[in-house]
Structures are given as structure tokens and as C-alpha cells.
Amino acid sequence: MRTAEWKDFSVIASGDGYKLERWGGIVLLRPDPQVIWKTDVDMDKYPKLSAKYLRSETGGGKWSIKGNMPPEWTVTYKDLKFKIKPMGFKHTGLFPEQAVNWDLMTDLIKNSGREISVLNLFAYTGGATVACAKAGAKVCHVDAAKGMVERAGENVRLSKVEDGKVRYIIDDCKKFVEREIRRGRKYDAVIMDPPSYGRGANGEVWKLETELFSLVQLCTKVLSDNPLFFLINSYTTGLQPQVLKNILQITVANKFGGETDAYEVGLNTEEKGVILPCGNSGIWINR
């Protein structure tokens, strides 16, 4: 389990399917399917609680405002800044557990001794984009959702990333990679955080278990002759870290050498001995 050290975010308590979180000065109560243990803490009565996300029995849900909560605000992680805005499906626009990967990629980029070009697929609101660009890389940020790409641009500007470091693309990730291959464009690093399931604009079905291997294999064709890293993150329940490591070994390491690793990603909590599991990551590094 790898965790990052936040100062502007913390999990205060967890239990009974929920986690109580502090985002800067705002406290939110959100459901989490991993939290199957019980708690003696009455999180609904936490004195500084701003809002709770209530799931609907028919799917989705809504935010129930409990206290003073602005429509959006900013949190800081080291030299990075991100806009937080409660949205549908319990999201806030940031996955704080990914800070452990931001730190890892930042160190690799800064220690490379050269300018690194990064392709960030399924890039959402740009946590990894901001981290890599702030470390000095040039990043191509790709996501199919226009609203998420616009939010990424806001985060890039909030973090005062140098102009020209980020290229924004609104597109289907696989189709974009195929076009980049035809154009002969190369990248020194690839990041991807694909969904478990999805549908394209023309009804195309994406299912991680059947599509991930071929997508990673395809992405090896856009890697430069001297690539730096390839990182996959997954929130798909039941997909073990070793699966990600095996995929990277077969596709990337067998082509370029280097080392592969995989690990659970988690969040420290203020509860003694409790770490909240938050998906898995696999990384290939050219050592």
C-alpha cells in the first residue's frame, strides 16, 4: 500500500459505507463501497460537516447541504493547486490518493536530465497533467469529456504552469492514439486511468477486462526510442495489482527492458491503523 502525505486533505473517519473527509476548510461525507466495516462515530453529526452525498435506490444520488459550503474552492498539494467542486455521482473533481503517483512521476521527470513528453489518457481534470507539467514535462492531455478538459485547464492555470506546457485534446483515447501512430508522433511517457466500463459517442462499448491489454499494446507504438515510464491506474474492483504488472511486463518491458512494479494505492486516515484502499497502480520505469 502506497499513500501520500497531504496537509490540505484528510480522511477524518470511516465506516458503514461512508468516509468523512476534510477538503481544505470544507468537510464532506461521501459513500465508499470499500468501507464495509462499522464505526462508533456518528459522522452525520460531525460539527463542521458541510454536505453529504446521498445515494438513490434507482441509481445516482444528490448532495444534501448540511452547513456552509461554497460552490467551489481550492486545495493545495505541495506546489500544486486544484479546484474542488462537488458534482454528480459523489465526485469532487480530484482523486487525492493519486498524489502518491504524482510524486513518483515528478521525481522521474526531474531526475531524467531532459525534457520529457507525456501522453495522459483518460486524463479527467488533470491531476497527473498538472504534476507532470509543473515538474517540467510537456503534456498531451486527452479526455472525451469537454467539461473535464476545461476543468483541467483551470487546474493548470491555478498551479501557474508555464504557458505552452499542456496540449488539450477532447477525443476518444484509443482513436487519438491510433492517429498519433499514423502521424509518427512519439512520447517519452504514457499515463492512463481508464474506466471500468463505458460507451463511445457511436455506441462503442469499452470494458476494461477485454480492452486494457490491447490499448497498452497499442500505446507502446507511440513511445519514443528512450521512454521514461508507463503508468496505469485502475479503480476496477477485483483487478489485482499483479494483473497490471503482468500487462506492463508483456507489452512494455519485453520491448524496452526496464523494471515493472504494481501496488495498492490508499489514503491515510486519522483513525489509528486504518488505511483506506483506493484502487491499484502499475508502473514501468526505464532503469
Buried (B, 14 or more C-beta within 10 A) or exposed (E): EBBBEBEBBBBBBBBEBBBBBBBEEBBBBBBBEBBEEEBEBEBEEBEEBBBBBEBEEEEEBEBEEBEEBEEBBBBBBBEBBBBBBBBEEBBBBBBBBBBBBBBBBBEBBEEBEEEBBBBBBBBBBBBBBBBBBBBBBBBBBBBBEEEBBEBBBBBBBBBEBEEEBBEBBBBBBBEBBBEBBEEEBBBBBBBBBBEBEBEEEEEEEBEBEEBBBEBBBBBBEBBBEEBBBBBBBBBBEEBEBEBBBBBBBBBBBEBBEBEBBBBBBBBBBEBEEBBBBBBBBBBBBBE
